[in-house]
Amino acid sequence: MNEEKNIILESIKDFFTLKMFKFSILPFVLSIVILYMFFFWLIGIGLDGITADIQTTQTTIEDGVAHTQSESFKFEGSSILNFLMTYILKSWIASFLVYIIGAFAAIYASVFVAIIIIGFLTPYILKEVQLRHYSDIALSNSSNLLPTLLSTLKYLAVMIALFILLIPLYFIPFISYTI
C-alpha cells in the first residue's frame, strides 16, 4: 500500500514540473490553434458556397380584377445569413442547430486533434521519464518522427490496398456475412 502511495505522489510531483506541465498543456493549446484556424477556413468556404433562390407570388383582388405580383430573390454568400436572421423563429432554429452541431463537432474534433498531437509527443515524454526515473535502463525502439510517419503510412497503404482488394467479397452473400 505504501509503495502505491509513493508512486502516486511521485507522479503528481513529476506532473507539476515545468517540462511535464508543458507536455500536458501543449496538446490543448495546439488543438485550440488548429481548430481555430480550421473554423475560419470552413466558415469562409461555407458562406461563399451557400446560395438560395426564393420566389414569392402575391395575388390581390381589387375591384374584381386580380393583380398578381411575382418577385424573385437570389441570396449568395453572407446575404443568406441576413435572410435567416430577419425572422425570429428561423433565426432561433438556425442558431440553435449551428451551436448544437458545432459544439458536438468541436468536442470530437478537439479530442481527435489532441490524440494526434499526444501521439507525436510520446517519444519526448518517454525520454523525459526515462531520464528522470529510469536512467539505468536504456530505451530501445525509440525513434524520431520520420520513421514513425513512414511506418504509419506503410500500414495505411496496406489497409487501403486490402480494402480495395476485398470489396468484391462484399457482393457474395455468404462471404459478406462473415466479414
C-alpha positions as YAML, in Angstrom:
chain: A
units: angstrom
residues:
- id: 1
  name: MET
  ca: [0.00, 0.00, 0.00]
- id: 2
  name: ASN
  ca: [2.81, 2.36, 0.88]
- id: 3
  name: GLU
  ca: [4.55, 1.67, -2.43]
- id: 4
  name: GLU
  ca: [1.47, 2.64, -4.44]
- id: 5
  name: LYS
  ca: [1.16, 5.83, -2.42]
- id: 6
  name: ASN
  ca: [4.79, 6.70, -3.17]
- id: 7
  name: ILE
  ca: [4.26, 6.07, -6.89]
- id: 8
  name: ILE
  ca: [1.19, 8.33, -6.96]
- id: 9
  name: LEU
  ca: [2.96, 11.09, -5.01]
- id: 10
  name: GLU
  ca: [5.98, 10.84, -7.32]
- id: 11
  name: SER
  ca: [3.70, 11.02, -10.37]
- id: 12
  name: ILE
  ca: [1.97, 14.12, -9.05]
- id: 13
  name: LYS
  ca: [5.34, 15.71, -8.28]
- id: 14
  name: ASP
  ca: [6.52, 14.89, -11.82]
- id: 15
  name: PHE
  ca: [3.36, 16.31, -13.34]
- id: 16
  name: PHE
  ca: [3.94, 19.70, -11.79]
- id: 17
  name: THR
  ca: [7.49, 20.02, -13.05]
- id: 18
  name: LEU
  ca: [7.83, 22.65, -15.76]
- id: 19
  name: LYS
  ca: [8.75, 20.27, -18.59]
- id: 20
  name: MET
  ca: [5.92, 17.78, -17.91]
- id: 21
  name: PHE
  ca: [3.46, 20.62, -17.42]
- id: 22
  name: LYS
  ca: [4.44, 21.90, -20.88]
- id: 23
  name: PHE
  ca: [3.89, 18.43, -22.32]
- id: 24
  name: SER
  ca: [0.42, 18.27, -20.78]
- id: 25
  name: ILE
  ca: [-0.63, 21.77, -21.87]
- id: 26
  name: LEU
  ca: [0.82, 21.60, -25.40]
- id: 27
  name: PRO
  ca: [-1.89, 19.31, -26.91]
- id: 28
  name: PHE
  ca: [-4.61, 21.57, -25.51]
- id: 29
  name: VAL
  ca: [-3.07, 24.77, -26.87]
- id: 30
  name: LEU
  ca: [-2.16, 23.30, -30.25]
- id: 31
  name: SER
  ca: [-5.61, 21.77, -30.74]
- id: 32
  name: ILE
  ca: [-7.21, 25.15, -29.95]
- id: 33
  name: VAL
  ca: [-4.98, 26.89, -32.50]
- id: 34
  name: ILE
  ca: [-5.55, 24.25, -35.18]
- id: 35
  name: LEU
  ca: [-9.31, 24.16, -34.68]
- id: 36
  name: TYR
  ca: [-9.47, 27.97, -34.61]
- id: 37
  name: MET
  ca: [-7.75, 28.18, -37.99]
- id: 38
  name: PHE
  ca: [-9.91, 25.33, -39.34]
- id: 39
  name: PHE
  ca: [-13.07, 27.09, -38.14]
- id: 40
  name: PHE
  ca: [-12.36, 30.30, -40.04]
- id: 41
  name: TRP
  ca: [-11.28, 28.37, -43.14]
- id: 42
  name: LEU
  ca: [-14.51, 26.32, -43.02]
- id: 43
  name: ILE
  ca: [-16.70, 29.38, -42.42]
- id: 44
  name: GLY
  ca: [-15.10, 31.13, -45.39]
- id: 45
  name: ILE
  ca: [-15.84, 28.18, -47.65]
- id: 46
  name: GLY
  ca: [-19.34, 27.70, -46.23]
- id: 47
  name: LEU
  ca: [-20.50, 31.28, -46.61]
- id: 48
  name: ASP
  ca: [-19.18, 31.56, -50.14]
- id: 49
  name: GLY
  ca: [-20.86, 28.36, -51.22]
- id: 50
  name: ILE
  ca: [-24.35, 28.98, -49.81]
- id: 51
  name: THR
  ca: [-26.92, 30.21, -52.30]
- id: 52
  name: ALA
  ca: [-30.69, 30.30, -52.13]
- id: 53
  name: ASP
  ca: [-33.28, 31.16, -54.78]
- id: 54
  name: ILE
  ca: [-36.53, 32.47, -53.34]
- id: 55
  name: GLN
  ca: [-39.62, 33.25, -55.38]
- id: 56
  name: THR
  ca: [-42.74, 34.85, -53.99]
- id: 57
  name: THR
  ca: [-46.08, 35.45, -55.64]
- id: 58
  name: GLN
  ca: [-48.78, 37.68, -54.22]
- id: 59
  name: THR
  ca: [-52.27, 37.92, -55.71]
- id: 60
  name: THR
  ca: [-54.64, 40.72, -54.70]
- id: 61
  name: ILE
  ca: [-58.16, 41.38, -55.95]
- id: 62
  name: GLU
  ca: [-59.01, 44.99, -56.46]
- id: 63
  name: ASP
  ca: [-62.43, 45.96, -57.91]
- id: 64
  name: GLY
  ca: [-62.94, 42.40, -59.10]
- id: 65
  name: VAL
  ca: [-59.67, 42.36, -61.02]
- id: 66
  name: ALA
  ca: [-56.89, 40.01, -59.91]
- id: 67
  name: HIS
  ca: [-53.43, 41.55, -59.72]
- id: 68
  name: THR
  ca: [-50.51, 39.13, -59.47]
- id: 69
  name: GLN
  ca: [-47.11, 40.32, -58.37]
- id: 70
  name: SER
  ca: [-44.12, 37.97, -58.54]
- id: 71
  name: GLU
  ca: [-40.70, 38.61, -57.08]
- id: 72
  name: SER
  ca: [-37.54, 36.56, -57.26]
- id: 73
  name: PHE
  ca: [-34.58, 36.88, -54.91]
- id: 74
  name: LYS
  ca: [-31.20, 35.24, -55.01]
- id: 75
  name: PHE
  ca: [-29.18, 35.17, -51.82]
- id: 76
  name: GLU
  ca: [-25.49, 34.42, -52.06]
- id: 77
  name: GLY
  ca: [-22.66, 34.33, -49.57]
- id: 78
  name: SER
  ca: [-23.37, 36.15, -46.33]
- id: 79
  name: SER
  ca: [-26.70, 37.53, -47.52]
- id: 80
  name: ILE
  ca: [-28.24, 34.11, -46.77]
- id: 81
  name: LEU
  ca: [-27.48, 34.85, -43.12]
- id: 82
  name: ASN
  ca: [-29.30, 38.18, -43.42]
- id: 83
  name: PHE
  ca: [-32.34, 36.33, -44.76]
- id: 84
  name: LEU
  ca: [-32.25, 33.73, -41.98]
- id: 85
  name: MET
  ca: [-31.86, 36.33, -39.26]
- id: 86
  name: THR
  ca: [-34.76, 38.50, -40.44]
- id: 87
  name: TYR
  ca: [-37.35, 36.20, -38.93]
- id: 88
  name: ILE
  ca: [-37.11, 35.41, -35.24]
- id: 89
  name: LEU
  ca: [-38.25, 31.79, -35.39]
- id: 90
  name: LYS
  ca: [-35.96, 30.88, -38.28]
- id: 91
  name: SER
  ca: [-33.18, 32.77, -36.59]
- id: 92
  name: TRP
  ca: [-33.62, 30.88, -33.32]
- id: 93
  name: ILE
  ca: [-33.82, 27.47, -35.00]
- id: 94
  name: ALA
  ca: [-30.80, 28.15, -37.23]
- id: 95
  name: SER
  ca: [-28.75, 29.45, -34.30]
- id: 96
  name: PHE
  ca: [-29.73, 26.52, -32.10]
- id: 97
  name: LEU
  ca: [-28.78, 23.96, -34.74]
- id: 98
  name: VAL
  ca: [-25.50, 25.67, -35.55]
- id: 99
  name: TYR
  ca: [-24.48, 25.87, -31.89]
- id: 100
  name: ILE
  ca: [-25.51, 22.30, -31.00]
- id: 101
  name: ILE
  ca: [-23.97, 20.68, -34.07]
- id: 102
  name: GLY
  ca: [-20.93, 22.92, -33.80]
- id: 103
  name: ALA
  ca: [-20.43, 22.07, -30.13]
- id: 104
  name: PHE
  ca: [-20.51, 18.32, -30.76]
- id: 105
  name: ALA
  ca: [-18.23, 18.65, -33.77]
- id: 106
  name: ALA
  ca: [-15.80, 20.83, -31.80]
- id: 107
  name: ILE
  ca: [-15.63, 18.36, -28.91]
- id: 108
  name: TYR
  ca: [-14.98, 15.38, -31.16]
- id: 109
  name: ALA
  ca: [-12.52, 17.28, -33.33]
- id: 110
  name: SER
  ca: [-10.59, 18.62, -30.34]
- id: 111
  name: VAL
  ca: [-10.23, 15.14, -28.84]
- id: 112
  name: PHE
  ca: [-9.10, 13.76, -32.20]
- id: 113
  name: VAL
  ca: [-6.54, 16.52, -32.77]
- id: 114
  name: ALA
  ca: [-5.24, 16.26, -29.18]
- id: 115
  name: ILE
  ca: [-4.75, 12.50, -29.55]
- id: 116
  name: ILE
  ca: [-2.74, 13.04, -32.74]
- id: 117
  name: ILE
  ca: [-0.58, 15.68, -31.03]
- id: 118
  name: ILE
  ca: [-0.04, 13.44, -27.98]
- id: 119
  name: GLY
  ca: [0.98, 10.63, -30.31]
- id: 120
  name: PHE
  ca: [3.74, 12.83, -31.75]
- id: 121
  name: LEU
  ca: [4.83, 13.93, -28.25]
- id: 122
  name: THR
  ca: [5.03, 10.40, -26.81]
- id: 123
  name: PRO
  ca: [8.71, 9.75, -27.66]
- id: 124
  name: TYR
  ca: [9.74, 13.01, -25.97]
- id: 125
  name: ILE
  ca: [7.64, 12.27, -22.87]
- id: 126
  name: LEU
  ca: [9.07, 8.75, -22.61]
- id: 127
  name: LYS
  ca: [12.60, 10.09, -22.97]
- id: 128
  name: GLU
  ca: [12.00, 12.60, -20.16]
- id: 129
  name: VAL
  ca: [10.52, 9.93, -17.85]
- id: 130
  name: GLN
  ca: [13.42, 7.60, -18.66]
- id: 131
  name: LEU
  ca: [15.99, 10.30, -17.86]
- id: 132
  name: ARG
  ca: [14.22, 11.26, -14.64]
- id: 133
  name: HIS
  ca: [13.47, 7.84, -13.13]
- id: 134
  name: TYR
  ca: [14.96, 5.04, -15.22]
- id: 135
  name: SER
  ca: [18.39, 6.31, -16.22]
- id: 136
  name: ASP
  ca: [19.88, 2.86, -15.64]
- id: 137
  name: ILE
  ca: [17.58, 1.31, -18.28]
- id: 138
  name: ALA
  ca: [18.28, 2.06, -21.94]
- id: 139
  name: LEU
  ca: [15.33, 2.84, -24.19]
- id: 140
  name: SER
  ca: [15.03, 0.56, -27.16]
- id: 141
  name: ASN
  ca: [12.82, 1.19, -30.19]
- id: 142
  name: SER
  ca: [12.75, 4.90, -29.57]
- id: 143
  name: SER
  ca: [12.51, 6.57, -32.92]
- id: 144
  name: ASN
  ca: [12.12, 10.04, -34.26]
- id: 145
  name: LEU
  ca: [9.32, 11.48, -36.33]
- id: 146
  name: LEU
  ca: [10.29, 10.30, -39.82]
- id: 147
  name: PRO
  ca: [10.39, 6.52, -39.14]
- id: 148
  name: THR
  ca: [7.12, 6.76, -37.22]
- id: 149
  name: LEU
  ca: [5.41, 8.59, -40.09]
- id: 150
  name: LEU
  ca: [6.80, 6.16, -42.68]
- id: 151
  name: SER
  ca: [5.62, 3.18, -40.64]
- id: 152
  name: THR
  ca: [2.16, 4.72, -40.25]
- id: 153
  name: LEU
  ca: [1.93, 5.45, -43.98]
- id: 154
  name: LYS
  ca: [3.03, 1.89, -44.77]
- id: 155
  name: TYR
  ca: [0.29, 0.40, -42.58]
- id: 156
  name: LEU
  ca: [-2.26, 2.82, -44.01]
- id: 157
  name: ALA
  ca: [-1.32, 1.82, -47.56]
- id: 158
  name: VAL
  ca: [-1.68, -1.88, -46.68]
- id: 159
  name: MET
  ca: [-5.12, -1.28, -45.14]
- id: 160
  name: ILE
  ca: [-6.33, 0.71, -48.16]
- id: 161
  name: ALA
  ca: [-4.99, -1.95, -50.55]
- id: 162
  name: LEU
  ca: [-6.74, -4.73, -48.59]
- id: 163
  name: PHE
  ca: [-9.96, -2.71, -48.55]
- id: 164
  name: ILE
  ca: [-9.87, -2.25, -52.32]
- id: 165
  name: LEU
  ca: [-8.95, -5.89, -52.96]
- id: 166
  name: LEU
  ca: [-11.71, -7.22, -50.70]
- id: 167
  name: ILE
  ca: [-14.56, -5.02, -51.98]
- id: 168
  name: PRO
  ca: [-15.81, -7.74, -54.41]
- id: 169
  name: LEU
  ca: [-16.26, -10.13, -51.48]
- id: 170
  name: TYR
  ca: [-18.98, -7.87, -50.06]
- id: 171
  name: PHE
  ca: [-21.21, -8.78, -53.02]
- id: 172
  name: ILE
  ca: [-21.05, -12.56, -52.42]
- id: 173
  name: PRO
  ca: [-23.87, -13.29, -49.97]
- id: 174
  name: PHE
  ca: [-22.37, -15.99, -47.73]
- id: 175
  name: ILE
  ca: [-18.92, -14.41, -47.57]
- id: 176
  name: SER
  ca: [-20.19, -10.90, -46.86]
- id: 177
  name: TYR
  ca: [-21.90, -12.11, -43.66]
- id: 178
  name: THR
  ca: [-18.65, -13.45, -42.24]
- id: 179
  name: ILE
  ca: [-16.63, -10.31, -42.99]
...
